[in-house]
Amino acid sequence: MSKKKKADSSGTYALCITTGLIFGIGLGPVLGSVPIFATVGIIGGAAAGYYFTHQKKRGNKH
């Protein structure tokens, strides 16, 4: 069971980082600096991936 969870979390990290990179490259020319915004996108994607993989499960209150 732990291998499945590890594979799921690494897939989530990869998806979030890739999405951040694409947004950074897309916004770079508009805002003036592609390398800076690509780096910010990667960092933001890594933070989002961490957030999504480390959420606590909530139980139903009813």
SULWO-V530680 format. One record per pair of residues at least 12 apart in sequence whose C-alpha atoms are under 10 Angstrom apart, sorted by the first residue. I is the first residue (numbers start at 1). GAP is how many residues later the second one is. D is the distance in whole Angstrom. If there is no record, write none. Layout:
[[I;GAP;D] [I;GAP;D]]
This chain:
[[5;48;9] [6;47;10] [8;45;9] [9;40;8] [9;41;9] [9;43;9] [9;44;6] [9;45;9] [10;39;9] [10;40;10] [10;43;9] [11;38;9] [11;42;10] [12;33;10] [12;34;9] [12;36;9] [12;37;6] [12;38;9] [12;40;8] [12;41;7] [13;32;8] [13;33;6] [13;34;9] [13;35;8] [13;36;5] [13;37;7] [13;38;10] [13;39;9] [13;40;8] [14;31;9] [14;32;8] [14;35;8] [15;30;8] [15;31;9] [15;33;10] [15;34;8] [16;25;9] [16;26;8] [16;27;10] [16;28;8] [16;29;5] [16;30;6] [16;31;8] [16;32;6] [16;33;5] [16;34;9] [16;36;9] [17;24;7] [17;25;5] [17;26;7] [17;27;8] [17;28;4] [17;29;5] [17;30;9] [17;31;8] [17;32;7] [18;23;9] [18;24;7] [18;27;7] [18;28;9] [19;22;8] [19;23;8] [19;25;9] [19;26;7] [19;27;10] [20;17;9] [20;18;7] [20;19;9] [20;20;8] [20;21;4] [20;22;5] [20;23;8] [20;24;6] [20;25;5] [20;26;8] [20;27;10] [20;28;9] [21;16;8] [21;17;5] [21;18;7] [21;19;8] [21;20;5] [21;21;5] [21;22;9] [21;23;9] [21;24;8] [22;15;10] [22;16;7] [22;19;8] [22;20;9] [23;14;8] [23;15;7] [23;17;10] [23;18;6] [23;19;9] [23;22;10] [24;12;8] [24;13;5] [24;14;4] [24;15;7] [24;16;7] [24;17;5] [24;18;8] [24;20;10] [24;21;10] [25;12;7] [25;13;5] [25;14;9] [25;15;10] [25;16;8] [26;12;8] [26;15;10] [27;14;9] [28;13;10]]
